[in-house]
């Protein structure tokens, strides 16, 4: 391999690709180039990264618990205030989601999580659970620290707007930046944003489907009931870092987005929309994440991981580097491209916003 070439080209603009690129370089001694949109404190929060999700597969929750501890330890070593411990609220309001959340509760308790039901008159027909002591990335503080870590370990991070990419079907790529051309042996599309931008629809696995969405910033007069609240059936996730602003991610029909948001935050508090942008995501038809090669293409696709994506980075790095232990290797194998009934063994809860 030429001295100026890379083992991996990691594409994406959320915390996951940055963590993945750094871990491949630091833990697995690979040469890595990261290309994505650089962080800006003026940009709306387009991902909310938390170490828990209402999954129903015990192997997934077990893996997540382990990798979340690894991720938290790594980020905490960079400095204080980059990751916080919160008690998120998960809200289910349809029969299917209520059943899934009930299953999640028993599973989580068995694996050592502290989970408790919460009474709330606003959701009298549904179920609300509080999960104790969960890790949440600190938006606006985490990203500069991540950038410093990548620079320290010589992970090249290029601005997508100033970089020309040629992605080949054999999984390799050419990278042109400031008139200089280099090669990468393997392309990794790390996250929904990277897949949607760089991979044509015909190259996406049959299990993947696009989900329209939006990110909003709200000015709130009062604190939310918890720093993180997820209304599973409304496709609304709210996070409040401090006492004033609320960041919201919405998934589902744009025509009903504001109605669903209003129903989620209508507790008699004054709210004002301060900003809004489009943020589309991916989901799978079976509810399981997708990690595998593209159709007719050897680029690595990592998609539909949901809000826990960043906290799975250590396991993803081991999988890509070929050093995953047997239990992790089995987990990834079941969540690869559709082949017969293989993914039936990985199917999980899937919330479909109204």
Protein Blocks (a to p, Z undefined) as FASTA:
>chain_A
ZZkbcfbdcedjbfklmmmmmmmmmmnopacddddddddfkbccfbdcdfbdcdfbfklm
mmmmmmmmmmmmmmmmnoghkaccdddddddfbfklmmmmmmmmmmmmmnopacdddddf
klmmbccdddehiadddehjlmmmmmmmmmmnopacddfklpccdddfkopacddeehia
cddfbdcdedjklmmmmmcfklpcfkbccddddddddddfbdcfbfbdcdfknopacdde
djkbccdddedjfklmmmmmmmmmmgoiacddfbdcdddddddfkopacddddehiabdc
dehkljmlmmmmmmmmmmmnopacfklmmmmmmmmccehjlmmmmgccddddZZ
